[in-house]
Amino acid sequence: MDNESPLKWSIISDVNKLALFSEEWDLLNNVVAHSSLFNSPYWLLNWTEQYWQSEWQLYLVTARCDGKLVVLAPFYIQPAKTIWGIKKLYPLGQGEPECSEISSEYNDILILPEFSDQALTELAKILKTINVDQIIWRAILLDSHINTLLLNAYNYSQMVEGTRYVVDGSNWSAENLSKNMRSRYRRGLNQLNKIDGKISWVKQGDFDHYWQLMKDFHQQRWLGKNKKGAFCSDEFNKSHAKFRDKSPENVAMSAIWVNDEPIAIHYYFSDSTTLYFYQSGWNEGGYSHLSPGLILHLWSIRNNNKRYYDFMMGGINDSYKKKFGCEQTPMTNIKINSNPKKVFLNKVLNKIF
């Protein structure tokens, strides 16, 4: 690295040392351009505790200036499983088995804004020295640091593969909705009032109980479609349970009750600015005509105390999320074959054997 650079780089390979960076890591995440819960130590240390496998190799790249942490790039490597297999580079928070995937989004490199250009230039040199065959990074914003870094390092062909759907509460009102949506919302609220329905936030002490109720609603729906549903994995449920236990302030739930029985539940993550809609479940037996999911979204948008209500990544023309008057930001998934010959050989041999 350039001896005149003010950045002093280090690579940490011991996963047990991750927690030592928690305080500095959190401070840095709070001042970067795309601060997000999913880049915080609270989220990623919990993910690592639940999903880390002994054969994985941490490759955490950090840089300091005058002793202050100004860059944190949370890479790790999944080694090849066969002689002809491929080594993959992932960000912490992604790469867990698909059956237990918790779907972290917006994972990025954290860089103090005034060091962005220099850090990305120097980090590209470090990235090229990492011995991997493939780089996988999903659900990122097009203007993220990782996208800029990989574009500069590998000049890959970029594609918009999805959209972030987010409501900015500072300039949102029901007038952002279509006439039909406003009508459905009013009609649903009126029908709820007639059957003594109630909408409110779930108390923090009741999160675990309502998680189970939401899980039951969700699984009934998906099992009815002959699909497993998101809650089928023990690892998935344990990961969320540990996160609720350690960081309850970063979780929120809203619900609709009829006769004191919940009929719809929404589950959120939150940070200082944003409420992230994550999962839901509702009683389809006798209440689907009320559009409880739609009602609960609109009620939660209007009654939460964060600036942003984030539906996260959806299809480019995702009509369900578009209906809520969201702002849309392009997103992409990245899969770069840094060793294309090895990746091709792996594909051929896997077909044979």
Backbone hydrogen bonds, N-H to C=O, Kabsch-Sander energy under -0.5 kcal/mol:
donor,donor_aa,acceptor,acceptor_aa,energy
5,S,2,D,-1.6
8,K,64,R,-2.6
9,W,7,L,-0.6
10,S,62,T,-2.6
12,I,60,L,-3.0
13,S,11,I,-0.5
15,V,13,S,-0.8
17,K,14,D,-2.1
18,L,15,V,-1.3
20,L,17,K,-1.1
21,F,18,L,-1.9
22,S,19,A,-1.5
25,W,21,F,-3.4
26,D,22,S,-2.6
27,L,23,E,-2.0
28,L,24,E,-2.4
29,N,25,W,-2.5
30,N,26,D,-1.5
31,V,28,L,-1.4
32,V,28,L,-0.8
35,S,32,V,-0.9
39,N,36,S,-1.7
40,S,37,L,-1.8
43,W,37,L,-0.5
44,L,40,S,-2.3
45,L,41,P,-2.3
46,N,42,Y,-1.0
47,W,43,W,-2.2
48,T,44,L,-2.4
49,E,45,L,-2.4
50,Q,46,N,-1.7
51,Y,47,W,-2.8
52,W,48,T,-2.0
56,W,53,Q,-1.9
57,Q,77,I,-2.5
58,L,13,S,-0.7
58,L,56,W,-0.5
59,Y,75,F,-2.3
60,L,12,I,-2.3
61,V,59,Y,-0.6
61,V,73,A,-2.6
62,T,10,S,-2.7
62,T,60,L,-0.5
63,A,71,V,-1.7
64,R,8,K,-1.8
65,C,68,K,-2.2
68,K,65,C,-1.9
70,V,63,A,-2.7
71,V,63,A,-1.6
72,L,110,L,-2.5
73,A,61,V,-3.4
75,F,59,Y,-1.0
75,F,73,A,-1.7
76,Y,90,Y,-2.1
77,I,57,Q,-2.9
78,Q,88,K,-2.9
85,G,82,T,-1.2
88,K,78,Q,-2.4
89,L,134,Q,-2.8
90,Y,76,Y,-2.7
90,Y,88,K,-0.5
92,L,74,P,-2.6
94,Q,91,P,-1.7
100,S,97,P,-1.6
101,E,98,E,-1.3
104,S,93,G,-0.8
106,Y,139,A,-2.8
110,L,72,L,-2.7
111,I,109,I,-0.6
112,L,70,V,-2.8
115,F,112,L,-2.7
116,S,113,P,-1.6
119,A,115,F,-2.9
120,L,116,S,-2.5
121,T,117,D,-1.8
122,E,118,Q,-2.4
123,L,119,A,-2.8
124,A,120,L,-1.8
125,K,121,T,-0.9
126,I,122,E,-1.5
127,L,123,L,-2.9
128,K,124,A,-1.8
129,T,125,K,-0.5
129,T,126,I,-1.3
130,I,126,I,-0.6
130,I,127,L,-1.4
132,V,130,I,-1.6
133,D,87,K,-2.2
134,Q,87,K,-1.8
135,I,336,I,-2.5
136,I,89,L,-2.7
137,W,334,I,-2.4
140,I,332,T,-2.6
142,L,330,P,-1.9
144,S,141,L,-1.9
148,T,144,S,-1.8
149,L,145,H,-2.9
150,L,146,I,-2.5
151,L,147,N,-2.3
152,N,148,T,-2.2
153,A,149,L,-2.3
154,Y,150,L,-2.5
155,N,150,L,-0.5
155,N,151,L,-1.7
158,Q,156,Y,-0.8
161,E,159,M,-0.6
161,E,331,M,-2.0
162,G,331,M,-1.4
163,T,314,G,-2.5
164,R,329,T,-3.4
165,Y,163,T,-0.5
165,Y,312,M,-1.4
166,V,164,R,-0.6
166,V,327,E,-2.3
167,V,309,Y,-2.9
168,D,166,V,-0.5
169,G,167,V,-0.9
169,G,307,R,-3.6
171,N,168,D,-1.7
172,W,169,G,-0.5
176,N,173,S,-2.4
177,L,174,A,-1.7
182,R,178,S,-2.4
183,S,179,K,-2.0
184,R,180,N,-2.5
185,Y,181,M,-2.4
186,R,182,R,-2.4
187,R,183,S,-2.6
188,G,184,R,-2.5
189,L,185,Y,-2.5
190,N,186,R,-2.4
191,Q,187,R,-2.3
192,L,188,G,-2.3
193,N,189,L,-2.3
194,K,190,N,-1.6
195,I,191,Q,-0.9
195,I,192,L,-0.8
196,D,193,N,-1.4
197,G,192,L,-3.4
198,K,257,W,-2.5
200,S,255,A,-2.0
202,V,253,M,-3.1
206,D,203,K,-2.1
207,F,204,Q,-1.6
210,Y,206,D,-2.4
211,W,207,F,-2.4
212,Q,208,D,-1.7
213,L,209,H,-1.7
214,M,210,Y,-2.8
215,K,211,W,-2.8
216,D,212,Q,-2.2
217,F,213,L,-2.3
218,H,214,M,-2.9
219,Q,215,K,-2.9
220,Q,216,D,-2.1
221,R,217,F,-1.7
222,W,218,H,-2.1
223,L,219,Q,-3.0
224,G,220,Q,-1.4
225,K,222,W,-1.0
226,N,223,L,-1.7
227,K,222,W,-2.5
232,C,229,G,-1.2
233,S,230,A,-0.6
237,N,233,S,-1.9
238,K,234,D,-2.9
239,S,235,E,-2.5
240,H,236,F,-1.8
241,A,237,N,-2.2
242,K,238,K,-2.5
243,F,239,S,-2.0
244,R,240,H,-2.5
245,D,241,A,-1.9
246,K,242,K,-2.5
247,S,243,F,-3.2
250,N,247,S,-2.1
251,V,248,P,-1.5
252,A,268,Y,-1.9
254,S,266,H,-1.6
255,A,200,S,-2.5
256,I,264,A,-2.2
257,W,198,K,-3.2
258,V,261,E,-2.7
259,N,196,D,-0.7
261,E,258,V,-1.6
263,I,256,I,-3.2
264,A,256,I,-1.2
265,I,281,G,-3.0
266,H,254,S,-2.8
267,Y,279,Q,-3.0
268,Y,252,A,-3.2
269,F,276,Y,-2.1
270,S,250,N,-1.8
271,D,274,T,-1.9
275,L,308,Y,-2.7
276,Y,269,F,-3.5
276,Y,274,T,-0.6
277,F,275,L,-0.7
277,F,310,D,-2.7
278,Y,267,Y,-2.6
279,Q,267,Y,-1.6
281,G,265,I,-1.9
283,N,263,I,-3.2
284,E,282,W,-0.9
287,Y,283,N,-0.7
290,L,287,Y,-1.9
291,S,288,S,-1.7
295,I,291,S,-2.4
296,L,292,P,-2.5
297,H,293,G,-2.2
298,L,294,L,-2.3
299,W,295,I,-2.6
300,S,296,L,-2.3
301,I,297,H,-2.5
302,R,298,L,-1.9
303,N,299,W,-1.4
304,N,300,S,-1.1
307,R,273,T,-0.7
308,Y,273,T,-2.5
309,Y,167,V,-2.2
310,D,275,L,-3.1
310,D,308,Y,-0.6
311,F,165,Y,-2.9
311,F,309,Y,-0.6
312,M,165,Y,-0.7
314,G,163,T,-2.2
318,D,315,G,-1.8
319,S,317,N,-1.1
322,K,318,D,-2.1
323,K,319,S,-1.3
324,F,321,K,-1.4
325,G,322,K,-1.5
327,E,166,V,-3.5
329,T,164,R,-1.6
331,M,162,G,-2.6
332,T,140,I,-2.4
334,I,137,W,-3.0
336,I,135,I,-2.6
337,N,335,K,-0.5
338,S,133,D,-0.6
338,S,336,I,-1.2
339,N,133,D,-2.0
343,V,339,N,-2.1
344,F,340,P,-2.4
345,L,341,K,-2.4
346,N,342,K,-2.5
347,K,343,V,-1.9
348,V,344,F,-2.2
349,L,345,L,-2.8
350,N,346,N,-2.1
351,K,347,K,-1.3
352,I,348,V,-1.5
353,F,349,L,-2.9
